[in-house]
Amino acid sequence: MPSGPVPRRGALFPPVVRKTVLGLAVLALGLAAAVVLLSSPPRRVKPARTDCHVGPTTPGIDVSYYQEAIDWPRVRRAGIRFAFIRLSDGAAQRDPRFAINWTEARRAGLVRGAYQFFRPDQSVAAQAELMIAAMRDRQRDDLPPVIDLEVDGGLAAPVVAARARAWVDRVRAGLGVEPIVYTGGDLWRNGGAELLASQPLWVAHYTQGCPTLPTPWTRWTFWQHTDRGAVPGIDGTVDLDQFAGTLGELHAER
């Protein structure tokens, strides 16, 4: 038993000692927190858009009669700088809104280009001549014509490529410009596109990352990155595209 008075709770140590102990405890906690922060891996911030190592890009769209009436000035004010406009599906089915879209897109100040959905099982000459006739009076600042390769028509991939090559050669001879090939990886899953690899590529791949290119292409010129885009001036969804370059370089692409 203690021989003197029992100390009050908290009075086991003198005030100076208690302050020293408390300070050391706070310092130890601070050091422990610093160690945890330094040893934890940094939090990664997801970039707003993958640049795919192509530098600056220019936004655009591609349209057909599915978009119905388009307010082209409003589309231009929304930041869209170019538009590919469907001329036809094969040789016989002309797009009913091609003429008005073709005229109004230019009037609104967009760089424009025409594309044709290619039917490999139809006449190559008839499809090529349709494009040549429509583009014979094209302006110098219009984009080159596009062959849209999405279906095989029941033909083997090398046959599709050969028929598309014939279209490209005929249109080039008729218009004096180098046509663009629009396509995706599904059509060339087992190869076969070698005859077309010298053409500028407009790749279709809906992804938040960088597009996968069909073999043997190694770079893309245009990229259709979604078919669910929303643009003021267009009711419903629309295909969104990117050009691998600045607006000035887009003008030089023609």
C-alpha positions as CSV (number, residue, x, y, z in Angstrom):
1,M,0.0,0.0,0.0
2,P,1.3,3.6,-0.7
3,S,2.5,5.4,2.3
4,G,1.4,8.9,1.1
5,P,-1.6,10.4,-0.6
6,V,-2.9,8.6,-3.7
7,P,-2.1,10.7,-6.9
8,R,-5.1,11.9,-8.9
9,R,-5.9,10.2,-12.4
10,G,-3.6,11.7,-14.9
11,A,-1.1,13.0,-12.4
12,L,1.3,10.0,-12.6
13,F,3.7,12.1,-14.7
14,P,4.6,15.8,-14.3
15,P,3.0,18.2,-16.9
16,V,6.3,18.7,-18.8
17,V,6.8,15.0,-19.3
18,R,3.2,14.5,-20.4
19,K,3.6,17.2,-23.1
20,T,6.8,15.7,-24.3
21,V,5.3,12.2,-24.6
22,L,2.2,13.6,-26.4
23,G,4.4,15.5,-28.9
24,L,6.4,12.4,-29.6
25,A,3.2,10.4,-30.2
26,V,1.9,13.0,-32.7
27,L,5.3,13.0,-34.5
28,A,5.3,9.2,-34.8
29,L,1.8,9.2,-36.2
30,G,2.8,11.9,-38.8
31,L,5.9,9.9,-39.8
32,A,3.8,6.7,-40.2
33,A,1.3,8.5,-42.4
34,A,4.1,9.8,-44.6
35,V,5.5,6.3,-45.0
36,V,2.1,5.0,-46.1
37,L,1.7,7.8,-48.7
38,L,5.1,7.4,-50.1
39,S,4.9,3.6,-50.4
40,S,1.4,3.7,-52.1
41,P,1.4,3.6,-55.9
42,P,0.2,6.9,-57.5
43,R,-3.4,7.0,-58.7
44,R,-3.6,6.9,-62.4
45,V,-5.8,9.5,-64.2
46,K,-7.6,8.2,-67.3
47,P,-6.9,10.6,-70.2
48,A,-10.0,12.2,-71.8
49,R,-9.2,10.7,-75.2
50,T,-6.5,8.4,-76.4
51,D,-4.3,10.3,-78.9
52,C,-3.1,7.1,-80.6
53,H,0.2,8.8,-81.4
54,V,-1.2,10.6,-84.4
55,G,-1.0,14.2,-83.1
56,P,-3.9,16.6,-83.5
57,T,-7.1,15.4,-85.0
58,T,-10.1,17.0,-86.7
59,P,-13.7,16.0,-85.9
60,G,-16.2,15.0,-88.6
61,I,-19.3,12.9,-89.4
62,D,-20.6,10.6,-92.1
63,V,-24.3,10.7,-93.0
64,S,-27.0,9.2,-95.3
65,Y,-30.7,9.5,-95.6
66,Y,-31.0,7.7,-92.2
67,Q,-30.3,11.1,-90.5
68,E,-33.2,12.7,-92.4
69,A,-33.1,16.5,-92.5
70,I,-29.9,18.0,-91.2
71,D,-29.4,21.5,-89.9
72,W,-25.9,21.9,-91.5
73,P,-25.1,25.4,-90.1
74,R,-25.8,24.1,-86.6
75,V,-23.6,21.1,-87.2
76,R,-20.8,23.4,-88.2
77,R,-21.3,25.6,-85.1
78,A,-21.1,22.4,-83.0
79,G,-17.4,22.0,-84.1
80,I,-17.8,19.4,-86.9
81,R,-15.4,20.3,-89.7
82,F,-15.9,17.6,-92.4
83,A,-18.6,15.2,-93.6
84,F,-18.7,12.1,-95.8
85,I,-22.1,11.9,-97.5
86,R,-23.5,8.6,-99.0
87,L,-24.0,8.6,-102.7
88,S,-25.5,5.2,-103.1
89,D,-25.9,1.6,-102.0
90,G,-24.4,-0.3,-104.9
91,A,-25.2,0.7,-108.5
92,A,-29.0,1.1,-108.4
93,Q,-30.0,2.6,-105.0
94,R,-29.2,6.3,-105.0
95,D,-29.3,7.9,-101.6
96,P,-32.4,10.2,-101.7
97,R,-30.8,12.9,-99.6
98,F,-27.4,12.9,-101.3
99,A,-27.9,16.0,-103.4
100,I,-29.3,18.2,-100.7
101,N,-26.7,17.0,-98.1
102,W,-23.9,17.6,-100.7
103,T,-25.0,21.1,-101.4
104,E,-25.9,22.2,-97.8
105,A,-22.7,20.8,-96.2
106,R,-20.6,22.9,-98.5
107,R,-22.8,26.0,-98.0
108,A,-22.4,25.6,-94.2
109,G,-18.6,25.6,-94.6
110,L,-17.8,21.9,-94.0
111,V,-15.2,20.0,-96.0
112,R,-17.2,17.3,-97.8
113,G,-16.6,14.0,-99.4
114,A,-18.8,11.3,-101.0
115,Y,-18.9,7.6,-100.3
116,Q,-20.5,4.6,-102.0
117,F,-21.5,1.4,-100.2
118,F,-19.9,-1.2,-102.4
119,R,-21.7,-4.3,-103.4
120,P,-19.0,-6.8,-104.6
121,D,-21.6,-9.0,-106.3
122,Q,-22.8,-6.2,-108.5
123,S,-21.2,-4.6,-111.5
124,V,-17.9,-2.9,-110.6
125,A,-18.0,-0.8,-113.7
126,A,-21.6,0.4,-113.0
127,Q,-20.8,1.4,-109.4
128,A,-17.6,3.2,-110.4
129,E,-19.3,5.1,-113.2
130,L,-22.0,6.2,-110.8
131,M,-19.3,7.8,-108.6
132,I,-17.4,9.3,-111.5
133,A,-20.6,10.9,-112.9
134,A,-21.6,12.3,-109.5
135,M,-18.1,13.7,-108.8
136,R,-17.2,14.9,-112.3
137,D,-17.9,18.5,-111.2
138,R,-16.5,18.1,-107.7
139,Q,-14.7,21.2,-106.3
140,R,-11.0,21.2,-105.8
141,D,-11.4,21.4,-102.0
142,D,-13.7,18.3,-101.8
143,L,-12.3,15.1,-100.3
144,P,-11.5,12.1,-102.5
145,P,-14.3,9.6,-103.2
146,V,-14.6,6.7,-100.8
147,I,-15.4,3.0,-101.5
148,D,-17.2,1.6,-98.4
149,L,-16.2,-2.1,-98.0
150,E,-18.4,-3.8,-95.4
151,V,-19.9,-6.9,-97.0
152,D,-18.5,-9.7,-99.1
153,G,-21.6,-10.6,-101.2
154,G,-20.8,-14.2,-100.7
155,L,-17.4,-13.9,-102.2
156,A,-13.9,-14.7,-100.8
157,A,-12.0,-11.9,-99.3
158,P,-9.3,-11.8,-102.1
159,V,-12.0,-11.6,-104.7
160,V,-13.7,-8.7,-102.9
161,A,-10.3,-7.0,-102.7
162,A,-9.7,-7.5,-106.5
163,R,-13.1,-6.1,-107.4
164,A,-12.6,-3.2,-105.1
165,R,-9.2,-2.6,-106.6
166,A,-10.9,-2.4,-110.0
167,W,-13.3,0.2,-108.7
168,V,-10.4,2.2,-107.2
169,D,-8.4,2.1,-110.5
170,R,-11.4,3.1,-112.6
171,V,-12.4,6.0,-110.3
172,R,-8.9,7.3,-110.1
173,A,-8.6,7.3,-113.9
174,G,-11.9,9.0,-114.2
175,L,-11.4,11.7,-111.6
176,G,-7.7,12.1,-111.3
177,V,-7.7,11.6,-107.5
178,E,-6.7,8.8,-105.1
179,P,-9.8,7.1,-103.6
180,I,-10.1,6.3,-99.9
181,V,-10.9,2.8,-98.6
182,Y,-13.4,2.6,-95.7
183,T,-13.4,-0.8,-94.0
184,G,-13.0,-2.6,-90.7
185,G,-11.3,-5.8,-89.5
186,D,-14.2,-8.2,-89.7
187,L,-14.1,-8.4,-93.5
188,W,-10.4,-9.2,-93.6
189,R,-10.3,-11.5,-90.6
190,N,-8.3,-14.1,-92.6
191,G,-6.4,-11.6,-94.7
192,G,-6.9,-10.8,-98.3
193,A,-6.8,-7.0,-98.4
194,E,-3.2,-6.7,-99.7
195,L,-4.3,-5.3,-103.1
196,L,-5.8,-2.3,-101.3
197,A,-3.1,-1.5,-98.8
198,S,-1.7,1.4,-100.9
199,Q,-4.9,3.4,-100.5
200,P,-5.6,5.8,-97.6
201,L,-7.5,4.0,-94.9
202,W,-10.7,5.2,-93.2
203,V,-11.0,2.6,-90.5
204,A,-14.2,1.6,-88.7
205,H,-13.6,0.5,-85.1
206,Y,-15.9,1.5,-82.2
207,T,-13.6,1.8,-79.2
208,Q,-12.5,4.2,-76.5
209,G,-8.9,3.1,-77.2
210,C,-6.9,3.2,-80.4
211,P,-8.4,1.5,-83.4
212,T,-7.2,-1.9,-84.6
213,L,-6.2,-1.7,-88.2
214,P,-7.0,-4.5,-90.8
215,T,-3.8,-6.1,-92.1
216,P,-1.7,-4.9,-93.9
217,W,-2.5,-1.2,-93.1
218,T,-0.2,0.4,-90.6
219,R,-1.8,3.8,-90.2
220,W,-5.2,5.4,-90.5
221,T,-6.2,8.6,-92.2
222,F,-9.8,8.7,-91.0
223,W,-11.3,6.8,-88.1
224,Q,-15.0,6.2,-87.5
225,H,-15.0,5.6,-83.8
226,T,-18.7,5.3,-83.0
227,D,-22.1,5.0,-84.6
228,R,-23.9,6.4,-81.6
229,G,-22.8,10.0,-81.7
230,A,-24.9,13.0,-80.9
231,V,-24.4,16.3,-82.8
232,P,-26.6,19.4,-82.5
233,G,-28.5,19.8,-85.8
234,I,-29.0,16.1,-86.3
235,D,-32.0,14.2,-84.8
236,G,-31.0,10.8,-83.4
237,T,-27.6,9.2,-83.6
238,V,-24.8,9.7,-86.2
239,D,-21.4,8.2,-87.0
240,L,-18.5,10.2,-85.6
241,D,-15.1,10.4,-87.3
242,Q,-11.7,11.8,-86.7
243,F,-9.1,12.9,-89.3
244,A,-5.5,12.3,-88.3
245,G,-4.3,15.9,-88.7
246,T,-5.2,19.5,-88.5
247,L,-7.9,21.3,-90.5
248,G,-5.2,22.7,-92.7
249,E,-3.9,19.2,-93.3
250,L,-7.4,18.0,-94.0
251,H,-7.7,20.6,-96.8
252,A,-4.4,19.3,-98.2
253,E,-5.7,15.7,-98.2
254,R,-7.8,16.3,-101.3
